[in-house]
Amino acid sequence: MIESRFYHSIQLDIVKGEGRQICYILLPSGLREDFLKWMSANEGKYPGSFVAMSGMDWNDTMTPWPADGVMKKEKPFGGHAQRFLRALKEDYFYQTEADLGIRQAERTLVGISLSGLFAIWACLQSPLFTRVACISGSLWYEGFKDWVSKLTISDGPLKIYMSLGTKEASTKDKRMSSVEACTKAIVESLKAAGLDIDYQSEFAVSHFSPIGPRLTNALDSLFLAPESPQDNPAAETSQDSAA
């Protein structure tokens, strides 16, 4: 059952599950109805609780630093991600998890488009998340690829899933057309830092649509994919013994 309510003007759609796992999905408002249909069809498939958040000031709260808007006449990106991350930690997560009776939560963060940018930025800023998904992340964002490449990463989530549609680089906007090259460069930087990355190029898909199958791919990878031997020492021992 999906419970919907507003908290500080942000729409929350909540599915209560069992255990400490909780998955937060930062949704573009236009995808909310599609998400609700997907969640109803997939309830119980994945462990824990789910919370979709929508209605944020998208261009300001999802961006790590100020930058020019995509089009000349559009307002600049505000760069208030740090403020939003602090609000998540100190308010939204605290209150939501208290309401659900979750202590010592194991959090997954799923971002789409600009919130995919936020998800990668946030998991490299804070130990709040054990798993992260970035679907069609706006990793073309000015300065972001270079920021990741220069970052000293000593820790991070247990697993990061990243996906991009093969059609997404086909745009006339110079910055946005670099999304595939930027995404692949960031994937390589994160792998070089020792993080577990599952990167998928999704054939004939344009920007984040349709969202249902892409959420399924992301969460199947994060929750249902078998552990690799490096993630499961017991499995490695067992394989060595069998050899």
Secondary structure, 3 states (H helix, E strand, C coil): CEEEEEECCEEEEEECCCCCEEEEEECCHHHHHHHHHHHHHHCCCCCCEEEEEECCCHHHHCCCCCECCCCCCCCCECCCHHHHHHHHHHHHHHHHHHHHCCCCCEEEEEEECHHHHHHHHHHCCCCCEEEEEEECCCCCCCCHHHHHHHCCCCCCCCEEEEEEECCCCCCCCCCHHHHHHHHHHHHHHHHHCCCCEEEEEECCCECCECHHHHHHHHHHHHHHCCCCCCCCHHHHHHHHHHC
